[in-house]
């Protein structure tokens, strides 16, 4: 009788144990450990893993000052995912940074005014475009035509930026942070999530690629007063950025600006009717991809204002790039011969 009662009790315990598991839950155990398979999520801008809570984060795109006297007070650039540099006016360039997870951004800047071409580059990533002032003619008309809401932290959204004395004139002292940008987007009713779209095809980090043409030095010509350089650091597998021959370091940390991938995109560059602001074509053309000490020819195109860049191998086939941060130089095709690739 006792044995029957014991068997019955054990059956009940087993039934309750099975019913107590969550529906569809599978646990594999060997009495010493449980094996739980977890999905990995990736940042579509870098190809690197990202927290699940950030997988649908909408990027932010912030204008950054790049006039020569202000390059020494640039900060936060190693924390962004993508940097675009192109000519604006008077031979100077400006940059727009694109970051998937705005919350990770430390102090970033200095922030400068908006230009037409940078809005289209930001929209290609479905990013919130952040600037400090704007070109009232070409940019404003373009933004209004598109019906896009941007963040002007030198205007209506000034409280989402701040001025910090750095020894330069006031126009070179505007900064922001990821926390301020997130606060501003929510206050303005701008979505902070979206459905990520493919940008580049990234190689597995365990199997990086090296383009065939050796490239340890790259010098990109923008104008007589602005040349941007990249020198390969084999120890880190990244390119150290320089401007007019001087390595660029972070104003706050002293860290060198280093990137995994560099693109040079050649295009049409001309002045608008005002003979001052520059019209940078995004219709497409030829260029270079540089990474891991090597370079190769590419083709690129963009399409409409909100379309992402499409970059392929020179023959039109799919281009695979290394996972990591990216720097994109967009410069005039008429000066293509002045942009040089070398191995030293």
BAPARO-303991 format. One line per field, with one value per residue (C-alpha): residue number from 1; residue in one letter; x, y, z. Coordinates in steps of 0.05 Angstrom, whole numbers. Example, Ala and Ser with C-alpha at 12.3 -4.5 7.8 and 13.67 -1.06 7.14 Angstrom:
BEGIN
num (1 / 2) .
residuo (A / S) .
px (246 / 273) .
py (-90 / -21) .
pz (156 / 143) .
END
This chain:
BEGIN
num (1 / 2 / 3 / 4 / 5 / 6 / 7 / 8 / 9 / 10 / 11 / 12 / 13 / 14 / 15 / 16 / 17 / 18 / 19 / 20 / 21 / 22 / 23 / 24 / 25 / 26 / 27 / 28 / 29 / 30 / 31 / 32 / 33 / 34 / 35 / 36 / 37 / 38 / 39 / 40 / 41 / 42 / 43 / 44 / 45 / 46 / 47 / 48 / 49 / 50 / 51 / 52 / 53 / 54 / 55 / 56 / 57 / 58 / 59 / 60 / 61 / 62 / 63 / 64 / 65 / 66 / 67 / 68 / 69 / 70 / 71 / 72 / 73 / 74 / 75 / 76 / 77 / 78 / 79 / 80 / 81 / 82 / 83 / 84 / 85 / 86 / 87 / 88 / 89 / 90 / 91 / 92 / 93 / 94 / 95 / 96 / 97 / 98 / 99 / 100 / 101 / 102 / 103 / 104 / 105 / 106 / 107 / 108 / 109 / 110 / 111 / 112 / 113 / 114 / 115 / 116 / 117 / 118 / 119 / 120 / 121 / 122 / 123 / 124 / 125 / 126 / 127 / 128 / 129 / 130 / 131 / 132 / 133 / 134 / 135 / 136 / 137 / 138 / 139 / 140 / 141 / 142 / 143 / 144 / 145 / 146 / 147 / 148 / 149 / 150 / 151 / 152 / 153 / 154 / 155 / 156 / 157 / 158 / 159 / 160 / 161 / 162 / 163 / 164 / 165 / 166 / 167 / 168 / 169 / 170 / 171 / 172 / 173 / 174 / 175 / 176 / 177 / 178 / 179 / 180 / 181 / 182 / 183 / 184 / 185 / 186 / 187 / 188 / 189 / 190 / 191 / 192 / 193 / 194 / 195 / 196 / 197 / 198 / 199 / 200 / 201 / 202 / 203 / 204 / 205 / 206 / 207 / 208 / 209 / 210 / 211 / 212 / 213 / 214 / 215 / 216 / 217 / 218 / 219 / 220 / 221 / 222 / 223 / 224 / 225 / 226 / 227 / 228 / 229 / 230 / 231 / 232 / 233 / 234 / 235 / 236 / 237 / 238 / 239 / 240 / 241 / 242 / 243 / 244 / 245 / 246 / 247 / 248 / 249 / 250 / 251 / 252 / 253 / 254 / 255 / 256 / 257 / 258 / 259 / 260 / 261 / 262 / 263 / 264 / 265 / 266 / 267 / 268 / 269 / 270 / 271 / 272 / 273 / 274 / 275 / 276 / 277 / 278 / 279 / 280 / 281 / 282 / 283 / 284 / 285 / 286 / 287 / 288 / 289 / 290 / 291 / 292 / 293 / 294 / 295 / 296 / 297 / 298 / 299 / 300 / 301 / 302 / 303 / 304 / 305 / 306 / 307 / 308 / 309 / 310 / 311 / 312 / 313 / 314 / 315 / 316 / 317 / 318 / 319 / 320 / 321 / 322 / 323 / 324 / 325 / 326 / 327 / 328 / 329 / 330 / 331 / 332 / 333 / 334 / 335 / 336 / 337 / 338 / 339 / 340 / 341 / 342 / 343 / 344) .
residuo (X / X / X / X / X / X / X / X / X / X / X / X / X / X / X / X / X / X / X / X / X / X / X / X / X / X / X / X / X / X / X / X / X / X / X / X / X / X / X / X / X / X / X / X / X / X / X / X / X / X / X / X / X / X / X / X / X / X / X / X / X / X / X / X / X / X / X / X / X / X / X / X / X / X / X / X / X / X / X / X / X / X / X / X / X / X / X / X / X / X / X / X / X / X / X / X / X / X / X / X / X / X / X / X / X / X / X / X / X / X / X / X / X / X / X / X / X / X / X / X / X / X / X / X / X / X / X / X / X / X / X / X / X / X / X / X / X / X / X / X / X / X / X / X / X / X / X / X / X / X / X / X / X / X / X / X / X / X / X / X / X / X / X / X / X / X / X / X / X / X / X / X / X / X / X / X / X / X / X / X / X / X / X / X / X / X / X / X / X / X / X / X / X / X / X / X / X / X / X / X / X / X / X / X / X / X / X / X / X / X / X / X / X / X / X / X / X / X / X / X / X / X / X / X / X / X / X / X / X / X / X / X / X / X / X / X / X / X / X / X / X / X / X / X / X / X / X / X / X / X / X / X / X / X / X / X / X / X / X / X / X / X / X / X / X / X / X / X / X / X / X / X / X / X / X / X / X / X / X / X / X / X / X / X / X / X / X / X / X / X / X / X / X / X / X / X / X / X / X / X / X / X / X / X / X / X / X / X / X / X / X / X / X / X / X / X / X / X / X / X / X / X / X / X / X / X / X / X / X / X / X / X / X / X / X / X / X / X / X / X / X / X / X / X) .
px (0 / 56 / 92 / 29 / 18 / 90 / 85 / 20 / 52 / 113 / 66 / 30 / 96 / 117 / 51 / 54 / 126 / 110 / 49 / 90 / 136 / 120 / 87 / 137 / 195 / 251 / 305 / 364 / 399 / 452 / 441 / 501 / 483 / 428 / 440 / 401 / 407 / 402 / 392 / 444 / 422 / 465 / 474 / 457 / 507 / 568 / 552 / 571 / 527 / 478 / 432 / 364 / 332 / 369 / 359 / 303 / 333 / 326 / 394 / 413 / 455 / 493 / 528 / 600 / 645 / 708 / 738 / 812 / 814 / 758 / 786 / 824 / 760 / 723 / 700 / 659 / 675 / 701 / 633 / 594 / 581 / 588 / 620 / 609 / 654 / 644 / 656 / 610 / 636 / 701 / 742 / 723 / 689 / 637 / 617 / 553 / 558 / 507 / 497 / 449 / 444 / 441 / 440 / 514 / 538 / 582 / 594 / 593 / 613 / 624 / 556 / 548 / 494 / 456 / 468 / 426 / 470 / 477 / 402 / 398 / 455 / 421 / 354 / 388 / 395 / 325 / 362 / 339 / 379 / 410 / 444 / 459 / 427 / 419 / 429 / 364 / 360 / 377 / 372 / 308 / 272 / 293 / 272 / 205 / 193 / 207 / 165 / 220 / 225 / 297 / 328 / 360 / 399 / 419 / 347 / 279 / 312 / 370 / 361 / 383 / 453 / 500 / 557 / 625 / 684 / 742 / 783 / 748 / 693 / 622 / 603 / 654 / 629 / 563 / 560 / 507 / 501 / 462 / 420 / 400 / 383 / 339 / 304 / 294 / 267 / 215 / 194 / 186 / 146 / 200 / 201 / 261 / 249 / 241 / 246 / 321 / 339 / 399 / 457 / 521 / 536 / 584 / 635 / 637 / 686 / 719 / 733 / 753 / 767 / 826 / 819 / 872 / 909 / 956 / 936 / 969 / 962 / 904 / 902 / 835 / 835 / 776 / 805 / 870 / 858 / 829 / 862 / 839 / 888 / 884 / 944 / 936 / 953 / 966 / 964 / 891 / 869 / 843 / 860 / 883 / 851 / 890 / 872 / 923 / 977 / 959 / 929 / 862 / 853 / 792 / 788 / 766 / 801 / 862 / 845 / 863 / 805 / 808 / 761 / 754 / 728 / 740 / 702 / 719 / 661 / 674 / 618 / 600 / 615 / 593 / 568 / 495 / 467 / 490 / 562 / 574 / 539 / 561 / 518 / 544 / 515 / 489 / 472 / 528 / 596 / 661 / 703 / 746 / 735 / 794 / 801 / 852 / 910 / 878 / 836 / 790 / 749 / 675 / 612 / 559 / 490 / 436 / 371 / 320 / 331 / 308 / 342 / 404 / 471 / 481 / 554 / 578 / 642 / 666 / 632 / 565 / 568 / 557 / 610 / 625 / 658 / 688 / 646 / 663 / 657 / 661 / 686 / 659 / 693 / 651 / 694 / 698 / 709 / 748 / 801 / 803 / 877 / 894 / 867 / 923 / 929 / 997 / 1032 / 1091) .
py (0 / 48 / 34 / 50 / 115 / 135 / 121 / 162 / 221 / 220 / 221 / 282 / 319 / 304 / 329 / 394 / 404 / 398 / 443 / 494 / 507 / 567 / 552 / 535 / 541 / 491 / 478 / 433 / 409 / 358 / 370 / 417 / 474 / 500 / 520 / 581 / 605 / 681 / 721 / 773 / 841 / 885 / 960 / 970 / 1028 / 989 / 914 / 907 / 877 / 923 / 915 / 888 / 950 / 993 / 950 / 996 / 1061 / 1118 / 1150 / 1222 / 1262 / 1322 / 1377 / 1387 / 1447 / 1432 / 1500 / 1495 / 1539 / 1498 / 1428 / 1430 / 1434 / 1377 / 1325 / 1261 / 1238 / 1170 / 1155 / 1163 / 1108 / 1146 / 1212 / 1248 / 1305 / 1350 / 1421 / 1478 / 1547 / 1586 / 1522 / 1497 / 1431 / 1411 / 1343 / 1308 / 1250 / 1194 / 1152 / 1094 / 1098 / 1171 / 1155 / 1134 / 1201 / 1241 / 1315 / 1325 / 1384 / 1438 / 1441 / 1486 / 1507 / 1463 / 1455 / 1424 / 1363 / 1343 / 1339 / 1288 / 1248 / 1246 / 1227 / 1169 / 1138 / 1161 / 1201 / 1262 / 1320 / 1365 / 1432 / 1501 / 1550 / 1540 / 1567 / 1608 / 1601 / 1532 / 1490 / 1521 / 1515 / 1442 / 1425 / 1459 / 1423 / 1356 / 1373 / 1348 / 1367 / 1382 / 1404 / 1473 / 1478 / 1549 / 1569 / 1542 / 1481 / 1519 / 1485 / 1419 / 1447 / 1489 / 1538 / 1523 / 1570 / 1540 / 1601 / 1612 / 1659 / 1644 / 1611 / 1556 / 1539 / 1502 / 1430 / 1379 / 1310 / 1247 / 1257 / 1326 / 1302 / 1246 / 1295 / 1343 / 1291 / 1268 / 1339 / 1355 / 1292 / 1262 / 1186 / 1155 / 1086 / 1062 / 1000 / 993 / 990 / 956 / 1003 / 963 / 889 / 875 / 818 / 775 / 803 / 735 / 739 / 810 / 829 / 866 / 901 / 881 / 947 / 964 / 1029 / 1052 / 1126 / 1163 / 1238 / 1267 / 1334 / 1380 / 1448 / 1488 / 1498 / 1430 / 1362 / 1304 / 1247 / 1176 / 1134 / 1060 / 1035 / 960 / 950 / 972 / 957 / 1028 / 1092 / 1153 / 1216 / 1280 / 1348 / 1387 / 1341 / 1345 / 1285 / 1302 / 1287 / 1294 / 1361 / 1328 / 1260 / 1271 / 1207 / 1203 / 1199 / 1129 / 1093 / 1023 / 1041 / 1100 / 1116 / 1169 / 1187 / 1231 / 1276 / 1342 / 1404 / 1473 / 1539 / 1555 / 1618 / 1660 / 1643 / 1625 / 1562 / 1497 / 1448 / 1378 / 1327 / 1261 / 1230 / 1179 / 1164 / 1128 / 1123 / 1082 / 1036 / 1032 / 985 / 939 / 968 / 959 / 996 / 980 / 1018 / 1025 / 1055 / 1093 / 1124 / 1153 / 1168 / 1212 / 1255 / 1200 / 1142 / 1110 / 1109 / 1048 / 1027 / 969 / 941 / 975 / 920 / 931 / 869 / 869 / 902 / 872 / 918 / 907 / 918 / 982 / 1057 / 1092 / 1158 / 1182 / 1237 / 1268 / 1310 / 1338 / 1290 / 1343 / 1339 / 1263 / 1261 / 1302 / 1248 / 1197 / 1126 / 1098 / 1043 / 1062) .
pz (0 / 18 / -47 / -88 / -49 / -61 / -136 / -140 / -104 / -150 / -211 / -183 / -172 / -243 / -272 / -232 / -252 / -326 / -321 / -284 / -344 / -389 / -454 / -510 / -462 / -477 / -425 / -441 / -378 / -359 / -284 / -282 / -330 / -374 / -446 / -468 / -540 / -546 / -609 / -628 / -654 / -698 / -711 / -784 / -788 / -764 / -768 / -695 / -640 / -604 / -544 / -561 / -530 / -582 / -644 / -670 / -646 / -696 / -711 / -699 / -749 / -720 / -759 / -736 / -748 / -789 / -804 / -790 / -727 / -695 / -711 / -646 / -604 / -638 / -589 / -587 / -658 / -637 / -607 / -672 / -724 / -790 / -809 / -876 / -897 / -957 / -980 / -960 / -980 / -983 / -991 / -921 / -905 / -854 / -826 / -806 / -757 / -755 / -692 / -682 / -606 / -588 / -514 / -517 / -543 / -496 / -509 / -585 / -627 / -641 / -676 / -736 / -785 / -835 / -909 / -964 / -979 / -906 / -897 / -954 / -924 / -857 / -887 / -924 / -854 / -832 / -779 / -740 / -768 / -714 / -729 / -701 / -749 / -824 / -894 / -902 / -977 / -1005 / -942 / -916 / -982 / -988 / -917 / -925 / -991 / -959 / -897 / -851 / -777 / -756 / -689 / -690 / -624 / -641 / -649 / -625 / -593 / -560 / -493 / -524 / -536 / -494 / -502 / -472 / -472 / -511 / -529 / -595 / -619 / -598 / -664 / -649 / -579 / -588 / -563 / -547 / -514 / -530 / -467 / -490 / -560 / -534 / -488 / -547 / -595 / -544 / -528 / -603 / -616 / -661 / -664 / -631 / -662 / -733 / -776 / -792 / -866 / -898 / -913 / -924 / -925 / -868 / -862 / -800 / -750 / -747 / -822 / -840 / -912 / -942 / -1009 / -1060 / -1072 / -1014 / -980 / -916 / -933 / -963 / -978 / -999 / -1034 / -1020 / -1036 / -1033 / -958 / -938 / -947 / -904 / -892 / -864 / -841 / -827 / -758 / -765 / -689 / -685 / -755 / -762 / -800 / -760 / -788 / -801 / -829 / -870 / -844 / -770 / -733 / -703 / -629 / -584 / -548 / -483 / -483 / -527 / -564 / -638 / -686 / -715 / -764 / -791 / -860 / -907 / -970 / -1021 / -1066 / -1127 / -1152 / -1185 / -1144 / -1165 / -1135 / -1130 / -1163 / -1104 / -1121 / -1048 / -1024 / -1057 / -1095 / -1081 / -1128 / -1100 / -1167 / -1161 / -1191 / -1177 / -1114 / -1068 / -1009 / -960 / -901 / -867 / -906 / -974 / -1025 / -1083 / -1135 / -1124 / -1154 / -1115 / -1123 / -1079 / -1114 / -1077 / -1016 / -968 / -1004 / -972 / -1008 / -1051 / -1057 / -1100 / -1128 / -1192 / -1234 / -1198 / -1155 / -1080 / -1037 / -969 / -918 / -849 / -787 / -751 / -757 / -824 / -852 / -920 / -959 / -1016 / -1062 / -1132 / -1189 / -1227 / -1173 / -1171 / -1190 / -1128 / -1082 / -1072 / -1047 / -1027 / -989 / -946) .
END
